[in-house]
Amino acid sequence: MWIDTHCHLDAPEFSNSLPNIISAAKEKNVQAILLPAVKAADCQHVRELASQYGNAIPGLVYTLGIHPLYTNQAHEEDIALLEEQITQSLSDPRFVGIGEIGLDYFVEGLDPHKQEYFFHAQLDLAQQFKLPVILHVRRSQDAILKALRRRKISGGIAHAFNGSFQQAEQFIELGFKLGFGGAATYERALQIRRLLVKLPIDSIVTETDSPDIPPAWLKQEGIAFNEPAFVVRIVKEIAVIRGISDSEFASAVWCNAMQALPRWSALCAGNPNFTLAS
């Protein structure tokens, strides 16, 4: 069965076509999608989307957090608001963790001190509530690893991973799975492809990060933006890189995601609506 471990269904690009986006994913047998919040003010909306489209995508889940790209406009009181939203969501089986949080040392104009403040505060919340985290790791692998080692974090996913093999090993040792998506479909993505071949199969999960990180074929085929239905083709291309069958890879990825986010596993366990990908 196909799974997208990172998809921003609440993005403006989807606002006028979300029912069609969900329908296309369902038609491709995408049975689980993780929707990470990016702002404290968006928590309620993300929760409502997961509830609204949960019948179509039975494994549709969400996480709550403040994305590093939004920290310049965030306020200290947003941490208290986020904590309140997390507390309210604990009874919701579709709530599976804290995210998207992290550090981004690539995008210019972001205050590194504000980024670090919100990242550390949210890691503290993850430790407090014993929840896994969805990490944004962009030119910040070592700083994030250092912060994780200071706390007892219940693992999670390092989304859109593009670090070294040694850094990958350290995230894995801390209980994290590593997310790969459309970037791997570019022939020039040699580092990512080397990782996909070399890493243990039980450390890999797949994602679209839609509407962002478009796969290589998007522009060639005149498609406006990435969407969760495309995870199937992405997974098939990564399986070729890895040198295994689609079904073997899809099954491994599903198990890895469920291991990384136990509340997701609990939601899906024993649900008769799930069928194996073909």
Protein Blocks (a to p, Z undefined) as FASTA:
>chain_A
ZZdfbdcfkbmklmmmmmmmmmmmmmnopabdcdddfbfklmmmmmmmmmmmmmmmmmbc
cdddddfklmmmpcfklmmmmmmmmmmmmmpmkbgbdcdedddfkbghiafklmmmmmmm
mmmmmmmnopacddddehilmmmmmmmmmpcceeiadehiabdfklmmmmmmnopacddd
fklmpmklmmlmmmmmmpcfklcccdekiabhiafklmmnopabdcfklmmmmmmmmmmm
nopafklmmmmmmmmmmmmmmmlmmmmgopakbccdZZ
